[in-house]
Amino acid sequence: MLFPIAKGGSAIVPGGFGTGKTVVEQSISKYCDAQVIVYVGCGERGNEMAEVLTEFPHLVDPNTGDSLMNRTILVVNTSNMPVAARDASVYTGITLAEYYRDQGYDVALMADSTSRWAEALREISSRLEEMPGEEGYPTYLSERIAAFYERCGQVICLGSEAGTDKPRLGSLSAVGAVSPPGGDYSEPVTQTSMRVSGAVWALDASLAYSRHYPSINWNVSYSLYFDGLKSWFDDHAPTGWIARRQEAMTLLQKDTELQAIVQLVGPDALQDHERLVLEAASMIKTVFLQQSAFSDHDAYSAIEKTLGILDLLLIFFEECEGALRREIPLAHIMALPIREEVARLRDEPNEGFTAKKDALVERVRQTLGELQAR
């Protein structure tokens, strides 16, 4: 909802060690709207690829009902394999992806991690005694990374759909994990990848260490596809998608500004309305942005549930604002048990979610009305 990627687009997931890059890519592989998944393990630990190999056959593809492994191709190159194989693994993966894209399939490529690929380029360049560039990487590093991501896109394939005159469309989308040493985004591989990719989902070590997964930093991440996708959201998403997204982003931005004040003078210096903004932003972070990859209902949500959760949180905030204007103490508002029910709604299944959400909205309004009456 916040940082979307279009079919045929590209995104990078930069983050330091332990921030959850592999889990993000595996979750996208399980739930993204693609018919073929090409998963390239480039220079990562062998147990990560072994996990994919053992877990995916037991997962069900939501599109076909078959095993998820039936639509997945693994290109395995672990850290103990030769650097030349590491360099070739990325090209092998994207060539296979193009093969299926040209047949009219929607293909998603996961590259974990492009930093290990760049390190292989650096070592090969050193052995060839080429002139080194920044931090020892070859001078053509940016050209190679750009050429890789530029192979993404949506194409009109030869022939037409079976039984119709409609042209066949195929797409190739790529998500590349980037492992900057120490989480330093200023290093060459991260900077080059950010320049040529369409979306950045930046992982934050402080969020990961506080067990906030996925640890995507909403202040640093961005997507260049959102403006182009507005018409698609107008046609396919529930009413209010774009407006609610903007309200949530504005609320998170206010929270960032207020957190700087809190760190200097403490929360007691804030007015009740400002403290309510902090509480509302905290609920958005923990209920909406935080997800459990191990939960059957929270790991993935349909587009109706995605908007429903955020809409409920913003309605709760708006109703609390109204109660605050009627001079009800903030402590009484935040102590209401209905707040916990709002937080638990994310664990509800996708089926029948809208009805449960509407019922909870009515209870929120009724509870705050009763509080004013008392």
C-alpha positions in Angstrom: 0.0 0.0 0.0 2.8 2.5 0.9 5.5 1.5 -1.5 4.1 -0.6 -4.4 5.9 -2.1 -7.3 4.3 -2.6 -10.7 4.5 -5.7 -12.8 7.6 -5.4 -14.9 9.2 -3.1 -12.3 12.2 -3.5 -10.0 12.9 -3.0 -6.3 15.8 -3.4 -4.0 15.8 -4.4 -0.4 18.9 -2.9 1.3 19.8 -3.8 4.8 22.5 -4.9 7.2 23.0 -8.4 8.6 20.0 -9.8 10.4 17.5 -7.2 9.2 15.3 -9.7 7.4 16.2 -9.5 3.7 15.8 -13.2 3.0 12.5 -13.4 4.8 11.1 -10.4 2.8 12.1 -12.1 -0.5 10.7 -15.5 0.6 7.4 -13.9 1.6 7.2 -12.1 -1.7 7.9 -15.4 -3.5 5.0 -17.0 -1.7 2.4 -14.4 -2.1 3.2 -12.1 -5.0 0.9 -12.0 -8.1 3.3 -14.0 -10.4 3.0 -17.3 -12.2 6.7 -18.2 -12.2 9.2 -17.5 -9.4 13.0 -17.5 -10.2 14.9 -17.5 -6.9 18.6 -16.9 -7.2 20.7 -17.6 -4.1 23.9 -15.7 -5.0 26.7 -16.2 -2.5 24.4 -16.7 0.5 24.6 -19.4 3.2 23.6 -22.9 2.1 21.1 -23.3 4.9 18.9 -20.5 3.5 18.6 -22.2 0.1 18.0 -25.5 1.8 15.1 -23.9 3.7 13.5 -22.8 0.5 14.0 -26.3 -1.0 12.4 -28.0 2.0 9.6 -25.4 2.8 8.2 -24.4 -0.6 7.0 -28.0 -1.6 4.7 -27.9 1.4 3.2 -24.5 0.6 0.1 -24.1 -1.6 0.1 -21.8 -4.5 -3.0 -19.5 -4.1 -3.4 -19.2 -7.9 -3.4 -22.9 -8.8 -3.8 -24.8 -5.6 -0.7 -26.9 -6.4 2.6 -27.0 -4.6 4.4 -23.6 -4.6 7.5 -25.5 -5.8 5.8 -26.3 -9.1 6.1 -22.7 -10.2 9.6 -22.0 -8.6 13.0 -22.2 -10.2 16.0 -22.2 -7.8 19.5 -21.1 -9.0 21.7 -22.1 -6.1 25.1 -20.5 -5.6 26.3 -20.7 -2.0 29.2 -18.8 -0.4 31.6 -21.7 -0.7 31.3 -21.9 -4.5 33.6 -20.3 -7.1 33.3 -16.6 -7.7 32.9 -17.2 -11.5 29.8 -19.3 -10.7 28.5 -16.5 -8.5 28.8 -14.1 -11.3 27.0 -16.4 -13.7 24.2 -17.3 -11.3 22.5 -13.9 -11.6 22.6 -14.0 -15.4 21.4 -17.6 -15.4 18.4 -16.6 -13.3 17.3 -13.6 -15.4 17.8 -15.5 -18.7 15.5 -18.2 -17.4 13.0 -15.5 -16.3 13.0 -13.9 -19.7 12.4 -17.4 -21.3 9.1 -17.7 -19.3 8.2 -14.0 -19.8 8.4 -14.5 -23.5 5.8 -17.3 -23.2 3.3 -14.8 -21.7 3.9 -15.5 -18.0 4.2 -13.0 -15.2 7.7 -13.8 -13.7 9.2 -12.5 -10.5 13.0 -12.8 -10.0 14.4 -12.8 -6.5 18.2 -12.1 -6.3 19.7 -12.8 -2.8 22.1 -11.0 -2.7 23.3 -8.6 -5.4 26.1 -7.4 -3.1 27.7 -10.9 -3.2 27.4 -10.7 -7.0 29.2 -7.4 -7.0 31.9 -8.8 -4.8 32.4 -11.6 -7.3 32.8 -8.9 -10.0 35.4 -7.2 -7.9 37.4 -10.3 -7.3 37.3 -11.3 -11.0 38.3 -7.8 -12.0 41.2 -7.9 -9.5 42.5 -11.2 -10.9 42.3 -9.8 -14.4 44.4 -6.8 -13.1 41.9 -4.2 -14.3 42.0 -0.6 -13.0 39.9 -0.6 -9.8 37.2 2.0 -9.1 35.6 3.1 -5.8 36.3 0.8 -2.9 38.0 -1.6 -5.3 35.0 -2.4 -7.4 35.5 -2.4 -11.2 34.8 0.9 -13.0 32.0 -0.8 -14.9 30.1 -1.8 -11.8 27.2 0.7 -12.3 26.9 -0.3 -16.0 26.5 -4.0 -15.0 23.9 -3.3 -12.3 22.0 -1.0 -14.6 22.0 -3.6 -17.4 20.7 -6.2 -15.0 17.7 -4.1 -13.8 16.9 -2.8 -17.2 16.0 -6.3 -18.4 12.8 -6.0 -16.3 9.6 -4.9 -18.0 6.3 -5.9 -19.6 6.3 -7.1 -23.2 3.8 -8.0 -25.9 4.7 -11.6 -26.8 4.5 -13.2 -30.2 1.1 -14.9 -30.9 -2.1 -14.4 -29.0 -4.0 -15.8 -26.1 -5.5 -19.2 -26.6 -8.9 -19.0 -28.5 -8.8 -15.2 -28.7 -7.2 -12.4 -30.8 -5.9 -10.7 -27.7 -2.1 -10.2 -27.6 -0.2 -12.2 -25.0 1.4 -10.1 -22.3 4.4 -11.2 -20.2 6.2 -9.4 -17.5 9.5 -9.7 -15.6 9.8 -8.1 -12.2 13.0 -8.2 -10.1 13.6 -7.8 -6.4 17.2 -7.6 -5.4 18.6 -7.8 -1.9 21.5 -5.6 -1.1 23.8 -6.2 1.8 25.8 -3.0 2.6 28.6 -3.6 5.1 27.4 -2.4 8.5 24.2 -1.1 7.0 26.1 1.8 5.3 23.9 2.9 2.4 26.6 5.2 1.0 28.7 2.3 -0.4 28.8 1.9 -4.2 26.6 -1.1 -4.7 23.7 0.3 -2.7 23.9 3.8 -4.3 24.1 2.4 -7.8 21.1 0.1 -7.2 19.1 2.9 -5.7 19.7 5.0 -8.8 18.4 2.4 -11.3 15.6 0.6 -9.4 12.0 1.8 -9.2 11.4 1.1 -5.5 13.5 0.9 -2.4 12.3 -1.0 0.7 15.0 0.0 3.1 15.5 -2.3 6.1 16.3 -0.7 9.5 18.5 -2.5 12.0 16.9 -0.7 15.0 13.5 -1.9 13.9 14.8 -5.5 13.4 16.4 -5.5 16.8 13.1 -4.4 18.4 11.4 -7.4 16.6 9.5 -5.1 14.2 9.3 -7.3 11.0 9.4 -6.6 8.2 11.8 -3.9 9.3 11.1 -1.6 6.4 11.8 2.0 7.4 8.8 4.1 6.2 10.9 7.3 6.3 13.6 6.1 4.0 11.8 3.8 1.6 10.0 5.1 -1.5 8.4 3.9 -4.8 8.5 5.7 -8.1 5.6 3.6 -9.4 2.8 5.0 -7.2 1.9 8.0 -9.4 1.7 5.7 -12.4 -0.5 3.2 -10.5 -3.1 5.7 -9.2 -5.4 4.9 -12.1 -5.1 1.2 -11.4 -5.9 1.7 -7.7 -8.9 3.8 -8.7 -10.3 1.0 -10.8 -9.3 -2.1 -8.7 -8.8 -1.0 -5.1 -11.6 -0.2 -2.6 -12.8 3.4 -2.4 -10.5 5.6 -0.4 -7.3 3.7 -1.0 -5.2 6.7 -2.1 -6.7 9.1 0.4 -6.1 6.8 3.4 -2.6 6.1 2.3 -1.8 9.8 2.2 -3.4 10.2 5.7 -1.2 7.4 7.1 2.0 8.8 5.6 1.2 12.3 7.0 0.5 10.8 10.4 3.9 8.9 10.3 5.7 12.0 9.3 4.2 14.0 12.2 5.2 11.1 14.5 8.8 11.4 13.3 8.8 15.2 14.1 7.3 14.7 17.5 9.7 11.9 18.4 12.6 14.4 18.0 10.9 16.6 20.6 10.2 13.7 22.9 13.8 12.7 22.9 14.8 16.2 24.0 12.2 17.2 26.6 10.2 14.1 27.2 6.5 13.2 26.4 5.1 15.3 29.3 6.0 18.5 27.3 3.5 17.6 24.6 -0.1 18.5 24.4 -2.8 15.8 24.6 -3.5 16.1 20.8 0.2 15.6 20.0 0.4 12.6 22.4 -2.7 11.1 20.7 -0.8 11.4 17.3 2.1 9.4 18.9 -0.4 6.8 20.1 -2.1 6.6 16.7 1.2 6.3 14.8 2.3 3.6 17.2 -0.8 1.6 16.4 -0.2 2.0 12.7 3.4 0.7 13.1 2.5 -2.3 15.3 -0.9 -3.3 13.8 -0.6 -2.3 10.1 3.1 -2.2 9.3 4.3 -5.1 11.5 3.4 -8.5 10.1 4.3 -12.1 11.1 5.6 -14.3 8.3 4.6 -17.3 10.4 0.9 -16.4 10.7 -1.6 -17.9 8.3 -3.7 -14.7 8.4 -1.1 -12.0 9.0 1.6 -13.0 6.6 -0.5 -12.0 3.6 -3.7 -9.9 3.3 -6.0 -9.3 0.4 -6.4 -5.7 -0.9 -9.7 -5.3 1.0 -8.2 -6.4 4.3 -5.2 -4.1 3.8 -7.3 -1.1 3.4 -9.7 -2.3 6.1 -7.0 -2.5 8.8 -5.7 1.0 8.0 -9.2 2.5 7.7 -10.2 1.1 11.1 -7.0 2.5 12.7 -7.6 6.0 11.2 -11.3 5.9 12.2 -10.3 5.0 15.7 -7.9 8.0 15.7 -10.6 10.3 14.3 -13.1 9.2 17.0 -10.5 9.7 19.7 -9.8 13.2 18.4 -13.4 14.0 18.6 -13.6 12.7 22.2 -10.5 14.8 23.1 -12.2 17.9 21.7 -15.1 17.1 24.1 -12.6 17.4 26.9 -12.4 13.7 27.7 -9.0 12.9 29.3 -6.6 11.1 27.0 -5.7 8.6 29.7 -9.4 7.5 29.8 -9.5 7.1 26.0 -6.3 5.1 25.8 -7.5 2.8 28.7 -10.5 1.6 26.7 -10.5 -2.3 26.1 -11.8 -1.7 22.6 -8.3 -0.6 21.7 -7.1 -4.2 22.1 -9.9 -5.5 19.9 -8.8 -3.1 17.2 -5.2 -4.3 17.4 -6.3 -8.0 17.2 -8.3 -7.5 14.0 -5.1 -8.1 11.9 -5.2 -11.8 12.9 -8.7 -12.3 11.2 -8.8 -14.2 7.9 -9.3 -12.5 4.6 -12.7 -14.1 4.1 -15.4 -12.1 5.8 -13.0 -9.4 7.0 -15.0 -6.4 5.8 -18.1 -7.4 7.8 -16.1 -7.9 11.0 -14.3 -4.6 10.5 -17.6 -2.7 10.0 -19.0 -4.2 13.1 -15.9 -3.2 15.1 -16.2 0.4 13.7 -19.7 0.6 15.1 -18.5 -0.7 18.5 -15.7 1.9 18.6 -18.1 4.7 18.0 -20.6 3.3 20.6 -17.9 2.9 23.2 -16.5 6.4 22.8 -20.1 7.7 22.9 -20.7 5.9 26.2 -17.5 7.3 27.6 -18.7 10.8 26.9 -22.0 10.1 28.5 -20.3 9.0 31.7 
